[in-house]
């Protein structure tokens, strides 16, 4: 999926949530989009996955296509799992969303693959495991072509906890966008795009 956000801006009930931002990401590419707190990370993620209509600018493909093929992963107060849930319950719900078997044996297989214990509260899952689990399950949803990971750095100060997972999904052919803080982006091996800007660097080509 070739996703193009052209000067997308979002205004909420109490004022601007996202200043005009442009981005283009294609299959097999990883884009990092950085900003300061309150710059509109989640608003941009919602817009490029077709979950909200921008107040200005445009996103292509159309919203219906984006909703069918894009997943916004772990967005605060939107798609993040309830912290008090057992990790087994989170996995069962994600498997059900993917249309996959979600019984005890299927859940156990996923947990074993990630080295997780069923009764662990989700808030106690280590950041790297959290990202790998949620991104991996999102990628199994039928038709998924775009993965947007919302501020994984709110769980960890080490980009290594999510960088390899994001890059691996791009290498598998997905278009991948990671929204993060400005300080985090400075530690990454590419020039990030910026929230509130339209002249953006190219994403990382995962196979280069």
BELNOR-V308362 format. One record per residue. N is the residue number from 0. RES is the residue in one small letter. NEAR is the number of other ideal C-beta (glycine too) atoms within 8 Angstrom. Layout:
n->{N & N}
res->{RES & RES}
near->{NEAR & NEAR}
This chain:
n->{0 & 1 & 2 & 3 & 4 & 5 & 6 & 7 & 8 & 9 & 10 & 11 & 12 & 13 & 14 & 15 & 16 & 17 & 18 & 19 & 20 & 21 & 22 & 23 & 24 & 25 & 26 & 27 & 28 & 29 & 30 & 31 & 32 & 33 & 34 & 35 & 36 & 37 & 38 & 39 & 40 & 41 & 42 & 43 & 44 & 45 & 46 & 47 & 48 & 49 & 50 & 51 & 52 & 53 & 54 & 55 & 56 & 57 & 58 & 59 & 60 & 61 & 62 & 63 & 64 & 65 & 66 & 67 & 68 & 69 & 70 & 71 & 72 & 73 & 74 & 75 & 76 & 77 & 78 & 79 & 80 & 81 & 82 & 83 & 84 & 85 & 86 & 87 & 88 & 89 & 90 & 91 & 92 & 93 & 94 & 95 & 96 & 97 & 98 & 99 & 100 & 101 & 102 & 103 & 104 & 105 & 106 & 107 & 108 & 109 & 110 & 111 & 112 & 113 & 114 & 115 & 116 & 117 & 118 & 119 & 120 & 121 & 122 & 123 & 124 & 125 & 126 & 127 & 128 & 129 & 130 & 131 & 132 & 133 & 134 & 135 & 136 & 137 & 138 & 139 & 140 & 141 & 142 & 143 & 144 & 145 & 146 & 147 & 148 & 149 & 150 & 151 & 152 & 153 & 154 & 155 & 156 & 157 & 158 & 159 & 160 & 161 & 162 & 163 & 164 & 165 & 166 & 167 & 168 & 169 & 170 & 171 & 172 & 173 & 174 & 175 & 176 & 177 & 178 & 179 & 180 & 181 & 182 & 183 & 184 & 185 & 186 & 187 & 188 & 189 & 190 & 191 & 192 & 193 & 194 & 195 & 196 & 197 & 198 & 199 & 200 & 201 & 202 & 203 & 204 & 205 & 206 & 207}
res->{x & x & x & x & x & x & x & x & x & x & x & x & x & x & x & x & x & x & x & x & x & x & x & x & x & x & x & x & x & x & x & x & x & x & x & x & x & x & x & x & x & x & x & x & x & x & x & x & x & x & x & x & x & x & x & x & x & x & x & x & x & x & x & x & x & x & x & x & x & x & x & x & x & x & x & x & x & x & x & x & x & x & x & x & x & x & x & x & x & x & x & x & x & x & x & x & x & x & x & x & x & x & x & x & x & x & x & x & x & x & x & x & x & x & x & x & x & x & x & x & x & x & x & x & x & x & x & x & x & x & x & x & x & x & x & x & x & x & x & x & x & x & x & x & x & x & x & x & x & x & x & x & x & x & x & x & x & x & x & x & x & x & x & x & x & x & x & x & x & x & x & x & x & x & x & x & x & x & x & x & x & x & x & x & x & x & x & x & x & x & x & x & x & x & x & x & x & x & x & x & x & x & x & x & x & x & x & x}
near->{11 & 9 & 17 & 8 & 15 & 9 & 11 & 17 & 13 & 15 & 7 & 8 & 2 & 3 & 5 & 9 & 8 & 15 & 9 & 11 & 19 & 13 & 13 & 10 & 13 & 10 & 9 & 11 & 13 & 15 & 13 & 14 & 16 & 13 & 12 & 6 & 4 & 4 & 10 & 15 & 13 & 13 & 12 & 16 & 14 & 13 & 16 & 16 & 13 & 12 & 7 & 7 & 5 & 11 & 6 & 7 & 12 & 8 & 15 & 7 & 8 & 7 & 8 & 7 & 10 & 15 & 10 & 7 & 10 & 16 & 11 & 12 & 12 & 13 & 12 & 9 & 5 & 9 & 7 & 8 & 9 & 5 & 7 & 6 & 10 & 10 & 16 & 10 & 8 & 12 & 13 & 10 & 10 & 11 & 15 & 9 & 7 & 10 & 6 & 8 & 6 & 9 & 6 & 5 & 7 & 11 & 14 & 9 & 8 & 12 & 13 & 8 & 6 & 10 & 5 & 11 & 6 & 10 & 6 & 10 & 9 & 14 & 6 & 5 & 11 & 6 & 12 & 11 & 11 & 12 & 15 & 10 & 15 & 12 & 14 & 10 & 13 & 12 & 12 & 9 & 11 & 5 & 6 & 13 & 9 & 17 & 16 & 15 & 14 & 16 & 11 & 14 & 11 & 5 & 8 & 9 & 4 & 6 & 10 & 7 & 12 & 15 & 9 & 7 & 12 & 14 & 12 & 8 & 13 & 15 & 9 & 7 & 6 & 13 & 16 & 16 & 17 & 13 & 15 & 14 & 11 & 9 & 6 & 12 & 11 & 6 & 6 & 10 & 3 & 9 & 3 & 11 & 13 & 11 & 15 & 10 & 9 & 7 & 4 & 10 & 7 & 5 & 13 & 13 & 8 & 10 & 5 & 4}
